[in-house]
């Protein structure tokens, strides 16, 4: 087993895969954090905008759909990541392991 591990870690494709997966994960984390922190900054510095009613006679302020939108946005980002991880990342990982077992 150690021999396979050594061949996997010595494979340049493995290092490319790790770098690509890490870059993708970092980008997705930054985009997700930007959405959350952007909303928090909006709450902190522009409460008046968030408190604006959505229409005449409505009780819902604009902050509610924006907050729900942030949550839905991060759920979609998670779905995108999981979909890519379950297809491309898993397939690449399996190919590298198969190559090392030869």
C-alpha positions in Angstrom: 0.0 0.0 0.0 2.8 2.4 0.8 4.3 1.8 -2.6 1.0 2.9 -4.3 1.0 6.0 -2.0 4.5 6.9 -3.0 3.7 6.5 -6.7 0.6 8.7 -6.3 2.4 11.5 -4.4 5.3 11.3 -6.9 2.9 11.7 -9.9 2.9 15.2 -11.4 -0.7 14.8 -12.4 -1.5 14.4 -8.6 0.2 17.7 -7.8 -1.6 19.4 -10.7 -4.9 17.9 -9.4 -4.3 19.1 -5.8 -3.4 22.6 -7.0 -6.4 22.8 -9.3 -8.8 21.5 -6.6 -7.3 23.9 -4.0 -7.6 26.9 -6.3 -11.2 26.0 -7.0 -12.1 25.5 -3.4 -10.4 28.8 -2.4 -12.3 30.7 -5.1 -15.6 29.2 -4.0 -14.9 30.0 -0.4 -14.0 33.6 -1.2 -17.1 34.1 -3.3 -19.3 32.6 -0.5 -17.6 34.7 2.2 -17.9 37.8 0.0 -21.7 37.3 -0.2 -22.0 36.8 3.6 -19.7 39.6 4.6 -21.1 41.9 2.0 -24.6 41.4 3.5 -23.2 42.0 7.0 -21.4 45.2 5.9 -24.7 46.3 4.3 -26.4 45.7 7.6 -23.7 47.6 9.5 -23.4 50.6 7.1 -26.7 50.9 5.2 -29.5 50.0 7.6 -31.8 52.5 5.9 -31.6 50.8 2.6 -32.3 47.4 4.1 -35.2 48.8 6.1 -36.8 50.3 2.9 -40.3 48.7 2.4 -40.6 46.7 -0.8 -43.8 48.6 -1.9 -46.6 50.8 -0.7 -48.6 49.0 2.0 -46.1 46.2 2.3 -44.6 45.2 5.6 -41.6 43.3 4.2 -38.4 45.3 3.9 -35.8 44.8 1.1 -33.4 43.3 3.6 -35.4 40.1 3.9 -35.2 39.0 0.2 -31.5 40.0 0.1 -30.8 37.9 3.2 -32.7 34.9 1.7 -30.8 35.5 -1.6 -27.5 35.3 0.2 -28.5 32.0 1.8 -29.8 30.6 -1.6 -26.7 31.8 -3.3 -24.4 29.9 -1.0 -26.6 26.8 -1.3 -26.2 27.0 -5.1 -22.4 27.5 -4.7 -22.3 24.4 -2.5 -24.3 22.4 -5.1 -21.9 23.6 -7.9 -18.9 22.5 -5.9 -20.4 19.1 -4.9 -21.4 18.4 -8.5 -17.9 19.2 -9.8 -16.3 17.2 -6.9 -18.5 14.2 -7.6 -17.8 14.2 -11.3 -14.5 15.7 -12.4 -12.6 15.6 -9.1 -13.5 12.0 -8.3 -12.8 10.8 -11.8 -9.4 12.5 -11.8 -8.6 11.0 -8.4 -9.6 7.5 -9.5 -7.5 7.8 -12.7 -4.4 8.8 -10.7 -4.9 5.9 -8.3 -5.4 3.4 -11.1 -2.3 4.7 -12.8 -0.3 4.3 -9.6 -1.6 0.7 -9.1 -0.2 -0.5 -12.4 
